Amino acid sequence: MTTPAPRSGGFPDPYGHSSGANLADILERVLDKGVVIAGDIRINLLDIELLTVKLRLIVASVDKAKEMGIDWWESDPALSSRARRDELTRENAELRERLARHEELEPGRVRKEAP
């Protein structure tokens, strides 16, 4: 098997200056189409499975991910201020409901209003 001789830049054609694709072009293609990387790691001891780690990695643009139905970051309170507000609103409503139920159970107690 023979390898092609290096060009004047010292590297074969795919890595040399004559290559039509630079890093920006490659990145644009990857983000436009998306790339999926999947793998599993299993640790066994005497045919007993001790640990399994399933890895799934998707590299894509936000628009492409939304096209594929992936938009978990929009509902994650750690990543979205809207989701954080929604979670606080839900928690506030739940606490108010619990307080109202508690007050119904103890009608003789009068709640002091905050100043």
C-alpha positions as CSV (number, residue, x, y, z in Angstrom):
1,M,0.0,0.0,0.0
2,T,1.4,3.4,-0.9
3,T,0.6,6.7,0.6
4,P,0.4,9.9,-1.5
5,A,3.5,12.1,-1.3
6,P,3.1,15.2,0.7
7,R,2.5,18.4,-1.2
8,S,4.5,21.5,-0.8
9,G,2.9,22.4,2.5
10,G,4.3,19.1,4.0
11,F,0.8,17.5,4.6
12,P,-1.4,15.4,2.3
13,D,-4.1,17.1,0.4
14,P,-7.0,16.9,3.0
15,Y,-4.9,18.9,5.5
16,G,-3.0,21.2,3.2
17,H,-3.8,24.7,2.0
18,S,-5.4,23.4,-1.1
19,S,-8.3,21.8,0.8
20,G,-11.6,23.4,0.1
21,A,-13.1,22.8,3.5
22,N,-11.8,24.8,6.4
23,L,-12.9,24.6,10.1
24,A,-15.8,27.0,9.6
25,D,-17.2,25.1,6.7
26,I,-17.0,21.8,8.6
27,L,-18.6,23.3,11.7
28,E,-21.4,24.8,9.5
29,R,-22.1,21.4,7.9
30,V,-22.1,19.6,11.3
31,L,-24.5,22.2,12.9
32,D,-26.7,22.2,9.8
33,K,-27.1,18.4,9.5
34,G,-26.3,17.3,13.1
35,V,-24.1,14.5,14.4
36,V,-25.1,11.7,16.7
37,I,-22.5,9.9,18.8
38,A,-23.7,6.9,20.8
39,G,-21.9,4.4,23.0
40,D,-22.3,2.2,26.0
41,I,-19.8,1.4,28.8
42,R,-20.4,-1.7,30.9
43,I,-18.4,-2.9,33.8
44,N,-18.8,-6.6,34.7
45,L,-17.2,-8.7,37.4
46,L,-17.5,-12.5,36.9
47,D,-20.4,-12.1,34.5
48,I,-22.3,-9.8,36.9
49,E,-23.1,-6.4,35.5
50,L,-22.0,-3.8,38.1
51,L,-22.4,-0.6,36.1
52,T,-23.8,0.4,32.7
53,V,-23.4,3.9,31.3
54,K,-25.2,4.8,28.1
55,L,-23.8,7.8,26.3
56,R,-25.8,9.7,23.7
57,L,-24.4,12.9,22.3
58,I,-26.1,15.1,19.7
59,V,-24.2,18.0,18.1
60,A,-26.5,20.3,16.2
61,S,-27.7,23.9,15.9
62,V,-30.6,25.0,18.0
63,D,-32.8,25.3,14.9
64,K,-31.9,21.7,13.8
65,A,-32.5,20.4,17.3
66,K,-35.9,22.0,17.5
67,E,-36.7,20.5,14.0
68,M,-35.9,17.1,15.5
69,G,-38.2,17.8,18.5
70,I,-35.4,18.4,21.0
71,D,-36.0,21.4,23.2
72,W,-35.3,20.3,26.7
73,W,-33.3,23.5,27.5
74,E,-36.5,25.6,27.2
75,S,-38.1,23.8,30.1
76,D,-35.0,23.4,32.3
77,P,-35.0,26.0,35.1
78,A,-31.2,26.0,35.3
79,L,-31.0,27.0,31.6
80,S,-34.1,29.2,30.9
81,S,-35.3,32.2,32.8
82,R,-38.8,31.6,31.5
83,A,-38.8,28.1,32.9
84,R,-37.4,29.3,36.2
85,R,-40.3,31.9,36.4
86,D,-42.8,29.2,35.5
87,E,-41.4,26.9,38.2
88,L,-41.5,29.6,40.8
89,T,-45.1,30.5,39.9
90,R,-46.1,26.9,40.1
91,E,-44.4,26.5,43.5
92,N,-46.0,29.7,44.8
93,A,-49.5,28.5,43.7
94,E,-48.9,25.1,45.4
95,L,-47.7,26.7,48.6
96,R,-50.7,29.1,48.6
97,E,-53.0,26.1,48.1
98,R,-51.4,24.2,51.0
99,L,-51.7,27.2,53.2
100,A,-55.4,27.6,52.4
101,R,-56.0,23.9,53.2
102,H,-54.1,24.3,56.5
103,E,-56.2,27.4,57.4
104,E,-59.4,25.5,56.7
105,L,-58.3,22.8,59.1
106,E,-57.7,25.3,61.9
107,P,-60.5,27.9,61.6
108,G,-60.0,29.4,65.1
109,R,-56.5,30.6,64.4
110,V,-56.2,34.1,62.8
111,R,-53.4,34.7,60.4
112,K,-51.4,37.9,61.1
113,E,-50.9,39.9,57.9
114,A,-47.3,41.0,57.1
115,P,-46.7,44.7,57.5
